[in-house]
Amino acid sequence: MRKAPLFMMVICLLLSFVLMSCGGFVKKDELEKQLSGQKMDLEQKVQLAQDSAATANDKAEKALLATNGIDKMKEDILASVDNKIDSAMVSSKGDTDKYSAEFQRIAQEASSKAVAEANANAMAEDEKVKMMAKEAADKAMNAAMEADKRAQEAEKQAELAKQLPVTSEPTVFTVYFDPGKINIKAEGEAELEKAASMIKENPNAVIKVEGNADNTPVVRSKYRNNWLLSQARADAVKKYLVEKLGIPEDRIKQSVGNADYKPTAPNDKKSKWENRRVEVLIIR
């Protein structure tokens, strides 16, 4: 009974070995089958690639032939056009007289039109020149009339001037003063004596007395400003002429102060003394 299990074990081992061997053969067959299938698939792909390349070559050749055909067509068209041009040139050579006459007609019409336009322009320019001449003549006439009018006016003014008394520039005698003062100094008295002598010699002369000042502001004086100071100087000279030198008061038609608004010299330290003055004007 003990041998049976041992026998069964041996049989199991043999069966296992056989099965393992058979399984190995099966796997080998399947591998060869797969490899064969892959080889066939690769060969098919190579064949397809070759077929595609052949097809592409055919298409390229056809495209080249088509391009050559187009170029040939262009050459044929150009040749046909050149032939037509040549034919036209040949046919026109026989009509030289006809074209020459046509050209002469066109030239004649153009020249006639040019002459007509030239004559029209000349007439227009002639009218324009005449108009300009007329305008110039009118302007000259107006200018002459205006000149004559002014000449008549000038003659009238000259006649009136003859009737007016002859006047000359006034004779001026000047008296100078110290700053802020109205008293007449010795040299001023001498100048006023000259003025009085001329006034007496010219009874019809007009006498004016004008007082002036420099631009120095009046300080600590009864004359609050240069207006009052210049007027006081003028009044002092008038009084001296009337009371000291015997000039009738009614002969002096004006006695005014100008403040510092009529300077005869710059108001600087060197020259402002010339503006502190009174002028006696004798207008003959």
HELIX and SHEET records of a PDB file:
HELIX    1   1 LYS A    3  LYS A   93  1                                  91    
HELIX    2   2 THR A   96  GLN A  163  1                                  68    
HELIX    3   3 ALA A  186  GLU A  201  1                                  16    
HELIX    4   4 ASN A  226  LYS A  239  1                                  14    
HELIX    5   5 TYR A  240  LYS A  244  3                                   5    
HELIX    6   6 GLU A  249  ARG A  251  5                                   3    
HELIX    7   7 LYS A  272  ASN A  275  5                                   4    
SHEET    1   A 4 THR A 171  TYR A 176  0                                        
SHEET    2   A 4 ARG A 277  ILE A 283 -1                                        
SHEET    3   A 4 VAL A 206  GLY A 211 -1                                        
SHEET    4   A 4 ILE A 252  GLY A 257  1                                        
END                                                                             
